[in-house]
Protein backbone atom coordinates (compact mmCIF):
# COMPACT_ATOMS: atom_id res chain seq x y z
CA UNK A 1 0.00 0.00 0.00
CA UNK A 2 1.44 3.36 -0.96
CA UNK A 3 1.99 5.94 1.82
CA UNK A 4 -0.81 8.25 0.66
CA UNK A 5 -3.42 5.46 0.69
CA UNK A 6 -2.10 4.20 4.02
CA UNK A 7 -2.39 7.73 5.45
CA UNK A 8 -5.96 8.06 4.17
CA UNK A 9 -6.96 4.71 5.72
CA UNK A 10 -5.40 5.51 9.10
CA UNK A 11 -6.90 9.03 8.97
CA UNK A 12 -10.36 7.52 8.36
CA UNK A 13 -9.98 5.14 11.31
CA UNK A 14 -8.75 7.84 13.70
CA UNK A 15 -11.22 10.51 12.54
CA UNK A 16 -14.13 8.09 12.86
CA UNK A 17 -13.08 7.11 16.38
CA UNK A 18 -12.83 10.73 17.53
CA UNK A 19 -16.02 11.93 15.87
CA UNK A 20 -18.12 8.90 16.79
CA UNK A 21 -16.87 8.88 20.39
CA UNK A 22 -17.99 12.45 20.96
CA UNK A 23 -21.22 12.38 18.96
CA UNK A 24 -22.56 9.10 20.33
CA UNK A 25 -21.69 10.16 23.88
CA UNK A 26 -23.55 13.46 23.54
CA UNK A 27 -26.59 12.06 21.73
CA UNK A 28 -26.90 9.12 24.12
CA UNK A 29 -26.68 11.51 27.06
CA UNK A 30 -29.30 13.83 25.55
CA UNK A 31 -31.67 10.95 24.80
CA UNK A 32 -31.28 8.91 27.99
CA UNK A 33 -29.77 11.21 30.57
CA UNK A 34 -27.23 9.87 33.05
CA UNK A 35 -28.97 6.54 33.78
CA UNK A 36 -27.56 3.34 35.25
CA UNK A 37 -27.21 1.66 31.86
CA UNK A 38 -25.74 4.75 30.14
CA UNK A 39 -22.30 3.25 29.48
CA UNK A 40 -23.76 0.09 27.96
CA UNK A 41 -26.18 2.06 25.75
CA UNK A 42 -23.41 4.44 24.70
CA UNK A 43 -21.01 1.56 23.93
CA UNK A 44 -23.61 -0.10 21.71
CA UNK A 45 -24.24 3.18 19.88
CA UNK A 46 -20.51 3.76 19.51
CA UNK A 47 -19.88 0.32 18.01
CA UNK A 48 -22.67 0.58 15.44
CA UNK A 49 -21.79 4.16 14.48
CA UNK A 50 -18.06 3.39 14.26
CA UNK A 51 -18.64 0.48 11.90
CA UNK A 52 -20.64 2.80 9.65
CA UNK A 53 -18.38 5.85 10.01
CA UNK A 54 -15.04 4.34 8.95
CA UNK A 55 -16.10 3.41 5.42
CA UNK A 56 -18.21 6.55 5.07
CA UNK A 57 -15.26 8.78 6.01
CA UNK A 58 -12.93 6.75 3.80
CA UNK A 59 -15.11 7.33 0.74
CA UNK A 60 -16.58 10.76 1.54
CA UNK A 61 -13.44 12.59 2.76
CA UNK A 62 -11.97 12.91 -0.76
CA UNK A 63 -15.28 14.29 -2.02
CA UNK A 64 -15.43 16.77 0.87
CA UNK A 65 -11.84 17.86 0.14
CA UNK A 66 -12.66 18.35 -3.54
CA UNK A 67 -15.82 20.38 -2.77
CA UNK A 68 -13.93 22.48 -0.21
CA UNK A 69 -11.19 23.14 -2.75
CA UNK A 70 -13.76 24.23 -5.31
CA UNK A 71 -15.54 26.50 -2.83
CA UNK A 72 -12.28 28.14 -1.82
CA UNK A 73 -10.72 28.15 -5.28
CA UNK A 74 -7.86 25.92 -4.12
CA UNK A 75 -6.64 22.78 -5.85
N, CA, C and O of each residue as an XYZ file, in Angstrom:
300
protein
N       0.854     -1.174      0.000
C       0.000      0.000      0.000
C       0.902      1.240      0.000
O       1.835      1.347      0.796
N       0.602      2.170     -0.909
C       1.440      3.359     -0.957
C       1.164      4.257      0.257
O       0.102      4.159      0.871
N       2.114      5.124      0.600
C       1.990      5.938      1.821
C       0.754      6.835      1.840
O       0.164      7.040      2.900
N       0.355      7.368      0.698
C      -0.809      8.247      0.658
C      -2.095      7.465      0.970
O      -2.945      7.948      1.717
N      -2.235      6.278      0.409
C      -3.418      5.459      0.686
C      -3.406      4.968      2.129
O      -4.452      4.903      2.775
N      -2.236      4.626      2.630
C      -2.105      4.202      4.023
C      -2.495      5.343      4.955
O      -3.210      5.128      5.934
N      -2.028      6.559      4.659
C      -2.386      7.734      5.453
C      -3.893      7.930      5.463
O      -4.487      8.159      6.517
N      -4.515      7.840      4.286
C      -5.960      8.056      4.174
C      -6.734      7.005      4.977
O      -7.729      7.340      5.620
N      -6.303      5.764      4.951
C      -6.959      4.709      5.715
C      -6.832      4.960      7.217
O      -7.819      4.883      7.948
N      -5.628      5.256      7.672
C      -5.399      5.513      9.098
C      -6.155      6.773      9.528
O      -6.746      6.804     10.608
N      -6.137      7.811      8.685
C      -6.898      9.026      8.970
C      -8.377      8.700      9.158
O      -8.999      9.189     10.101
N      -8.944      7.887      8.280
C     -10.362      7.521      8.364
C     -10.663      6.793      9.669
O     -11.690      7.049     10.297
N      -9.790      5.902     10.077
C      -9.984      5.136     11.308
C      -9.926      6.052     12.532
O     -10.763      5.959     13.430
N      -8.926      6.936     12.554
C      -8.752      7.841     13.696
C      -9.867      8.889     13.734
O     -10.437      9.148     14.793
N     -10.175      9.485     12.596
C     -11.222     10.508     12.541
C     -12.559      9.926     12.947
O     -13.311     10.563     13.684
N     -12.867      8.735     12.483
C     -14.130      8.086     12.857
C     -14.185      7.852     14.359
O     -15.214      8.102     14.987
N     -13.099      7.380     14.936
C     -13.083      7.115     16.377
C     -13.340      8.389     17.170
O     -14.135      8.388     18.110
N     -12.677      9.468     16.799
C     -12.828     10.732     17.530
C     -14.236     11.299     17.370
O     -14.871     11.684     18.352
N     -14.710     11.347     16.155
C     -16.018     11.926     15.873
C     -17.138     11.089     16.487
O     -18.042     11.625     17.130
N     -17.072      9.784     16.286
C     -18.118      8.899     16.788
C     -18.123      8.855     18.315
O     -19.192      8.813     18.924
N     -16.952      8.865     18.935
C     -16.873      8.879     20.393
C     -17.656     10.055     20.956
O     -18.509      9.893     21.829
N     -17.353     11.236     20.444
C     -17.993     12.446     20.961
C     -19.482     12.503     20.623
O     -20.307     12.780     21.494
N     -19.825     12.244     19.378
C     -21.221     12.380     18.962
C     -22.130     11.346     19.622
O     -23.225     11.690     20.068
N     -21.699     10.093     19.693
C     -22.564      9.095     20.326
C     -22.697      9.343     21.823
O     -23.754      9.098     22.405
N     -21.623      9.829     22.449
C     -21.694     10.157     23.876
C     -22.727     11.251     24.116
O     -23.593     11.119     24.981
N     -22.631     12.327     23.349
C     -23.548     13.463     23.536
C     -24.987     13.072     23.230
O     -25.887     13.372     24.014
N     -25.212     12.417     22.118
C     -26.586     12.062     21.733
C     -27.187     11.038     22.689
O     -28.372     11.124     23.014
N     -26.399     10.082     23.142
C     -26.896      9.119     24.125
C     -27.241      9.827     25.430
O     -28.261      9.524     26.048
N     -26.415     10.751     25.844
C     -26.675     11.515     27.065
C     -27.933     12.370     26.925
O     -28.740     12.439     27.852
N     -28.104     13.014     25.784
C     -29.303     13.835     25.548
C     -30.558     12.966     25.553
O     -31.574     13.346     26.133
N     -30.491     11.808     24.912
C     -31.674     10.954     24.795
C     -32.024     10.203     26.074
O     -33.203     10.045     26.392
N     -31.020      9.739     26.811
C     -31.280      8.907     27.988
C     -31.065      9.625     29.308
O     -31.677      9.274     30.317
N     -30.203     10.623     29.307
C     -29.770     11.209     30.570
C     -28.721     10.295     31.187
O     -28.326      9.290     30.597
N     -28.277     10.663     32.383
C     -27.234      9.874     33.052
C     -27.900      8.754     33.836
O     -28.077      8.873     35.048
N     -28.271      7.666     33.166
C     -28.965      6.535     33.785
C     -27.971      5.427     34.099
O     -26.814      5.469     33.680
N     -28.439      4.442     34.841
C     -27.563      3.336     35.250
C     -26.948      2.588     34.066
O     -25.792      2.171     34.125
N     -27.704      2.425     33.017
C     -27.209      1.660     31.861
C     -26.628      2.566     30.765
O     -26.520      2.154     29.610
N     -26.256      3.791     31.129
C     -25.740      4.749     30.142
C     -24.516      4.211     29.396
O     -24.467      4.265     28.167
N     -23.548      3.703     30.119
C     -22.298      3.252     29.479
C     -22.566      2.116     28.499
O     -21.985      2.087     27.414
N     -23.427      1.194     28.864
C     -23.765      0.091     27.964
C     -24.480      0.604     26.710
O     -24.157      0.194     25.595
N     -25.448      1.498     26.898
C     -26.179      2.061     25.754
C     -25.237      2.868     24.861
O     -25.306      2.778     23.636
N     -24.359      3.655     25.483
C     -23.409      4.442     24.704
C     -22.443      3.534     23.937
O     -22.153      3.786     22.768
N     -21.946      2.485     24.587
C     -21.008      1.564     23.930
C     -21.648      0.895     22.714
O     -21.001      0.727     21.681
N     -22.899      0.521     22.838
C     -23.609     -0.097     21.710
C     -23.745      0.907     20.569
O     -23.513      0.569     19.408
N     -24.120      2.138     20.899
C     -24.242      3.182     19.883
C     -22.895      3.460     19.223
O     -22.815      3.629     18.006
N     -21.842      3.505     20.031
C     -20.506      3.758     19.508
C     -20.101      2.680     18.512
O     -19.615      2.989     17.423
N     -20.297      1.422     18.877
C     -19.883      0.317     18.014
C     -20.596      0.364     16.663
O     -19.961      0.244     15.615
N     -21.900      0.538     16.694
C     -22.665      0.583     15.444
C     -22.232      1.782     14.599
O     -21.977      1.641     13.403
N     -22.150      2.948     15.215
C     -21.788      4.157     14.479
C     -20.358      4.080     13.936
O     -20.092      4.552     12.830
N     -19.447      3.496     14.697
C     -18.062      3.388     14.256
C     -17.946      2.487     13.024
O     -17.206      2.788     12.087
N     -18.677      1.395     13.043
C     -18.638      0.476     11.900
C     -19.197      1.123     10.633
O     -18.804      0.763      9.524
N     -20.103      2.064     10.797
C     -20.638      2.803      9.654
C     -19.695      3.943      9.267
O     -19.473      4.192      8.082
N     -19.146      4.630     10.258
C     -18.379      5.849     10.011
C     -17.058      5.623      9.282
O     -16.679      6.437      8.439
N     -16.357      4.550      9.585
C     -15.044      4.345      8.951
C     -15.166      4.275      7.431
O     -14.474      5.023      6.740
N     -16.013      3.412      6.887
C     -16.096      3.406      5.417
C     -16.697      4.690      4.847
O     -16.312      5.121      3.761
N     -17.631      5.301      5.565
C     -18.210      6.552      5.074
C     -17.129      7.626      4.978
O     -17.018      8.302      3.955
N     -16.336      7.788      6.032
C     -15.263      8.783      6.008
C     -14.244      8.435      4.929
O     -13.762      9.321      4.224
N     -13.916      7.158      4.798
C     -12.933      6.745      3.803
C     -13.355      7.170      2.405
O     -12.528      7.640      1.624
N     -14.637      7.010      2.082
C     -15.108      7.327      0.737
C     -15.576      8.774      0.575
O     -15.515      9.316     -0.529
N     -16.036      9.402      1.638
C     -16.577     10.756      1.540
C     -15.507     11.832      1.725
O     -15.634     12.913      1.150
N     -14.467     11.573      2.502
C     -13.438     12.595      2.757
C     -12.839     13.158      1.463
O     -12.676     14.375      1.363
N     -12.507     12.333      0.478
C     -11.966     12.914     -0.765
C     -12.973     13.819     -1.474
O     -12.597     14.829     -2.069
N     -14.237     13.457     -1.408
C     -15.285     14.285     -2.016
C     -15.383     15.611     -1.267
O     -15.486     16.671     -1.885
N     -15.350     15.552      0.057
C     -15.425     16.768      0.870
C     -14.212     17.667      0.602
O     -14.351     18.887      0.527
N     -13.036     17.074      0.457
C     -11.835     17.862      0.144
C     -11.970     18.543     -1.216
O     -11.613     19.710     -1.373
N     -12.490     17.802     -2.195
C     -12.660     18.349     -3.542
C     -13.671     19.508     -3.536
O     -13.421     20.551     -4.141
N     -14.796     19.328     -2.863
C     -15.817     20.381     -2.775
C     -15.254     21.602     -2.051
O     -15.468     22.736     -2.481
N     -14.540     21.371     -0.962
C     -13.931     22.477     -0.212
C     -12.938     23.233     -1.093
O     -12.910     24.464     -1.092
N     -12.138     22.502     -1.833
C     -11.188     23.139     -2.751
C     -11.895     23.983     -3.805
O     -11.444     25.079     -4.135
N     -13.000     23.472     -4.328
C     -13.757     24.231     -5.313
C     -14.386     25.482     -4.708
O     -14.378     26.548     -5.324
N     -14.930     25.347     -3.501
C     -15.543     26.502     -2.832
C     -14.525     27.591     -2.535
O     -14.829     28.781     -2.627
N     -13.318     27.177     -2.179
C     -12.282     28.139     -1.820
C     -11.358     28.495     -2.984
O     -10.463     29.326     -2.833
N     -11.565     27.885     -4.117
C     -10.722     28.155     -5.283
C      -9.305     27.630     -5.127
O      -8.358     28.201     -5.668
N      -9.165     26.527     -4.376
C      -7.865     25.916     -4.124
C      -7.856     24.528     -4.747
O      -8.870     23.830     -4.739
N      -6.718     24.135     -5.280
C      -6.643     22.779     -5.852
C      -5.984     21.843     -4.915
O      -5.833     20.662     -5.226
